[in-house]
Every structure is written in C-alpha cells, then in structure tokens.
C-alpha cells in the first residue's frame, strides 16, 4: 500500500448526502478481485448514459476535475453495503482522499485499510471547501502529518484521526502489513507454546 503523507491536487465537489457504495461502484463491477480497471465503473450511473456515453454535466466528466485527487462529499458518505470495491474504484480513478461531514463506519474502515484517507470535518467547513473547489479546484493540500486541509485561498482546516489509523496510513500498512510488524513476537510466542 502506498504511504499517505501529504497530498497536493485537484479537489472535486460532490455535495450529495447519503452517497452509497452502489452509487460509488454499481454491483455489475463487483465481479473481480483485482484492484485495477475499476475506475471505469466509478459513479457509473451518474457519469454515463444508458448507451455508455459520458454525461457532460456530471462533475467528474468536466475537464477541470478529470484528474481529481480529493473528493469533497456530503454527509453519510459511503453508506450502504460493505463494498471494498468502492474505495478501490476511487483509488483507481486517482482519488486518495475523501472529505465529508460523516462517513459510514464500514466505508471509513475500508478506506483506511486500502490507503485512502477519509477526512471528517464539520458540515460548514466541508461546504466552504466544496465552494472553493467549485471556484478554483487546483492546489488543495491534505497534510496527514499535521492533520490539516489547506485550501488554495490559504484557509486551513484541522481534522482528527485516530493515532493507529494515522500511523498505518503514514507507513502504508494494511491490516496484514500492520500485523507483520510483529512477526518476530508472533514467532517467539509460537515457539514457546507446547501444542
């Protein structure tokens, strides 16, 4: 997993509440265990028409947002079924951070476990970031080391994240990688057991 320290990039505003995992990645794209190729299905029903053509008015289809690295969402982002493919699709598109007033708990954990940083801020702060991203989408900075979101205007918002989650993201460790840090302790314990 790629470590997350500081991210500078384009922010795309998607101020919709209750965006569920089926909207993020519809069920027809869940037939793979590969983490690549899923960007084609990201927000599929919002991005494309029935014939598969792009819908010009959807924000991710606009030229200014095609390279977005930060998504600014609405309340209860990632609700619905537990679908690890949803953060995989966001990452495959190039999004490394989602900022929202709140997240579904399982989606939040799936993001952390895959190296995508979920940033929870007050609704008013998220709205200000979203408005700034609409006016000027480039030059946003998400600094996990200092737990800050810095807007191009110079406005800074501080966020909280649990230390365990922060350290895993900074080191680029999923749950298995985190466990393997203690491999020698595990080996020691097993060697002392009389099975």
C-alpha positions as CSV (number, residue, x, y, z in Angstrom):
1,X,0.0,0.0,0.0
2,X,1.3,3.5,-0.8
3,X,2.1,5.6,2.2
4,X,0.0,8.7,2.7
5,X,1.8,11.7,4.0
6,X,0.9,14.9,2.1
7,X,-1.3,15.1,-1.0
8,X,-1.5,18.2,-3.3
9,X,-4.0,18.1,-6.0
10,X,-7.4,19.0,-7.5
11,X,-10.5,18.8,-5.3
12,X,-13.8,17.8,-6.9
13,X,-17.0,18.9,-5.1
14,X,-19.8,16.2,-4.9
15,X,-22.1,17.8,-2.2
16,X,-24.6,14.9,-2.1
17,X,-25.7,13.4,1.1
18,X,-26.1,9.6,1.6
19,X,-23.9,8.6,-1.4
20,X,-23.9,4.8,-1.0
21,X,-21.5,2.2,-2.1
22,X,-23.7,1.1,-5.0
23,X,-23.6,4.7,-6.4
24,X,-19.8,4.8,-5.9
25,X,-19.4,1.4,-7.7
26,X,-22.5,-0.4,-9.0
27,X,-23.0,-4.1,-8.5
28,X,-22.1,-5.1,-12.0
29,X,-18.5,-4.1,-11.4
30,X,-18.0,-6.4,-8.4
31,X,-17.1,-9.5,-10.4
32,X,-13.3,-9.0,-10.0
33,X,-10.9,-9.3,-7.1
34,X,-8.4,-7.1,-9.0
35,X,-8.0,-3.5,-7.8
36,X,-7.4,-2.2,-11.3
37,X,-9.8,-1.3,-14.0
38,X,-12.5,-0.2,-11.6
39,X,-12.2,3.4,-12.4
40,X,-14.5,2.8,-15.4
41,X,-17.3,1.9,-13.1
42,X,-16.8,4.7,-10.6
43,X,-20.1,6.6,-10.2
44,X,-21.2,4.8,-13.4
45,X,-24.9,5.6,-13.2
46,X,-24.1,9.3,-12.6
47,X,-21.2,9.6,-15.1
48,X,-22.7,7.8,-18.1
49,X,-26.0,7.5,-20.1
50,X,-27.6,4.2,-20.9
51,X,-25.5,3.8,-24.1
52,X,-22.3,4.3,-22.1
53,X,-21.7,7.9,-23.3
54,X,-20.4,10.5,-20.8
55,X,-22.9,12.8,-19.3
56,X,-21.3,16.2,-19.7
57,X,-22.9,17.8,-16.7
58,X,-21.6,15.3,-14.2
59,X,-18.7,16.9,-12.3
60,X,-16.1,14.2,-12.8
61,X,-16.6,14.4,-16.6
62,X,-15.7,18.1,-16.7
63,X,-12.1,18.8,-17.8
64,X,-11.1,20.7,-14.7
65,X,-11.9,17.6,-12.5
66,X,-10.7,14.7,-14.5
67,X,-7.5,14.4,-12.5
68,X,-9.1,15.0,-9.1
69,X,-7.1,13.5,-6.2
70,X,-9.5,14.8,-3.5
71,X,-13.3,14.3,-3.4
72,X,-15.4,16.6,-1.2
73,X,-18.6,14.7,-0.4
74,X,-21.7,15.1,1.7
75,X,-23.0,13.7,4.9
76,X,-23.0,9.9,5.4
77,X,-20.7,9.2,2.5
78,X,-20.1,5.6,1.7
79,X,-23.3,4.3,3.3
80,X,-25.0,1.1,2.2
81,X,-23.4,-2.4,1.9
82,X,-19.8,-3.2,2.8
83,X,-18.1,-3.0,-0.5
84,X,-14.3,-2.8,-0.5
85,X,-14.5,-2.3,-4.3
86,X,-15.8,1.2,-3.6
87,X,-12.5,2.6,-2.2
88,X,-10.7,0.5,-4.8
89,X,-12.6,2.3,-7.6
90,X,-11.9,5.7,-6.0
91,X,-8.2,4.9,-5.8
92,X,-8.1,3.5,-9.3
93,X,-9.6,6.8,-10.6
94,X,-6.8,8.7,-8.7
95,X,-8.7,9.9,-5.6
96,X,-6.6,9.4,-2.5
97,X,-8.7,11.4,0.0
98,X,-12.4,11.9,0.6
99,X,-13.5,14.9,2.8
100,X,-17.1,14.7,4.2
101,X,-19.0,15.7,7.3
102,X,-19.5,12.0,8.2
103,X,-18.9,8.5,6.8
104,X,-20.5,5.1,7.1
105,X,-18.3,3.3,9.6
106,X,-17.5,0.2,7.4
107,X,-16.7,2.5,4.4
108,X,-14.4,4.5,6.7
109,X,-12.5,1.4,7.8
110,X,-12.3,0.1,4.2
111,X,-10.7,3.4,3.1
112,X,-8.1,3.2,5.9
113,X,-7.4,-0.5,5.0
114,X,-6.7,0.5,1.4
115,X,-4.7,3.7,1.8
116,X,-7.5,6.2,1.1
117,X,-7.7,8.9,3.7
118,X,-11.2,9.7,4.9
119,X,-11.2,13.2,6.4
120,X,-14.2,14.2,8.6
121,X,-14.9,17.9,9.1
122,X,-17.8,19.9,10.3
123,X,-20.5,20.4,7.7
124,X,-19.8,24.1,7.4
125,X,-16.1,23.5,6.8
126,X,-16.9,20.9,4.2
127,X,-19.2,23.4,2.5
128,X,-16.5,26.0,2.4
129,X,-14.0,23.6,0.9
130,X,-16.7,22.5,-1.7
131,X,-17.4,26.1,-2.7
132,X,-13.7,26.8,-3.1
133,X,-13.3,23.7,-5.2
134,X,-16.1,24.9,-7.5
135,X,-14.4,28.2,-7.9
136,X,-10.8,27.1,-8.1
137,X,-10.2,23.3,-7.9
138,X,-6.4,23.2,-8.1
139,X,-3.8,23.5,-5.3
140,X,-5.6,21.8,-2.3
141,X,-3.3,20.2,0.2
142,X,-4.2,17.4,2.6
143,X,-1.4,17.0,5.1
144,X,-1.8,13.9,7.2
145,X,1.4,14.6,9.2
146,X,-0.1,17.8,10.6
147,X,-3.7,16.7,10.2
148,X,-4.7,19.7,8.0
149,X,-6.5,20.5,4.9
150,X,-5.1,23.7,3.2
151,X,-7.2,25.4,0.6
152,X,-5.6,27.5,-2.3
153,X,-7.0,30.6,-0.6
154,X,-4.9,29.9,2.5
155,X,-7.7,28.8,4.7
156,X,-6.7,25.8,6.9
157,X,-9.0,23.2,8.4
158,X,-7.7,20.8,11.1
159,X,-9.1,17.3,11.3
160,X,-8.8,14.5,13.8
161,X,-7.9,10.9,13.1
162,X,-7.1,8.0,15.5
163,X,-3.3,7.5,16.0
164,X,-3.4,3.9,15.0
165,X,-5.1,4.8,11.7
166,X,-2.8,7.7,11.1
167,X,0.4,5.6,11.7
168,X,-0.9,2.8,9.4
169,X,-1.6,5.4,6.6
170,X,1.7,7.2,7.1
171,X,3.6,3.8,6.9
172,X,1.4,2.4,4.0
173,X,0.3,-0.6,6.1
174,X,-2.9,-2.5,5.6
175,X,-4.1,-4.9,8.4
176,X,-1.8,-7.7,7.3
177,X,1.2,-5.4,7.0
178,X,0.5,-4.0,10.4
179,X,0.4,-7.5,11.9
180,X,3.6,-8.5,10.1
181,X,5.4,-5.7,12.0
182,X,5.1,-8.1,15.0
183,X,6.3,-11.2,13.1
184,X,9.2,-11.8,15.4
185,X,7.0,-11.5,18.5
186,X,4.5,-13.9,16.9
187,X,7.3,-16.4,16.1
188,X,8.6,-16.1,19.6
189,X,5.2,-16.7,21.1
190,X,4.6,-19.8,18.9
191,X,8.0,-21.3,19.7
192,X,7.1,-21.1,23.4
193,X,3.8,-22.9,23.0
194,X,3.5,-26.7,23.7
195,X,0.9,-27.5,21.1
